[in-house]
Amino acid sequence: MKIAANLRRAIELTELGLALRRSVLQQDKPQDDAMVQVMREIRRTKEQAWQQNSPEF
């Protein structure tokens, strides 16, 4: 069950990351700056998901 839940979360994060990337790239920014921003947002989202799923000791 936990594996399936983690897989669903990974898929959701991937979809969110792609939507974020698409959104940023549609703005009028140089592509390099947009990609840096997208990667930061993806990293931040992954870290938040990791913290939510990590057992607290």
CORHUPE-V7796 format. One record per residue. N is the residue number from 1. PHI is phi in whole degrees, 0 to 359 (NA if undefined). Layout:
[[N | PHI] [N | PHI]]
This chain:
[[1 | NA] [2 | 294] [3 | 297] [4 | 297] [5 | 295] [6 | 295] [7 | 296] [8 | 299] [9 | 296] [10 | 297] [11 | 295] [12 | 299] [13 | 296] [14 | 296] [15 | 297] [16 | 296] [17 | 298] [18 | 293] [19 | 295] [20 | 296] [21 | 301] [22 | 299] [23 | 298] [24 | 293] [25 | 292] [26 | 281] [27 | 283] [28 | 269] [29 | 244] [30 | 302] [31 | 298] [32 | 300] [33 | 298] [34 | 296] [35 | 293] [36 | 298] [37 | 296] [38 | 299] [39 | 296] [40 | 296] [41 | 295] [42 | 296] [43 | 299] [44 | 297] [45 | 295] [46 | 297] [47 | 297] [48 | 296] [49 | 295] [50 | 298] [51 | 296] [52 | 291] [53 | 265] [54 | 283] [55 | 290] [56 | 269] [57 | 255]]
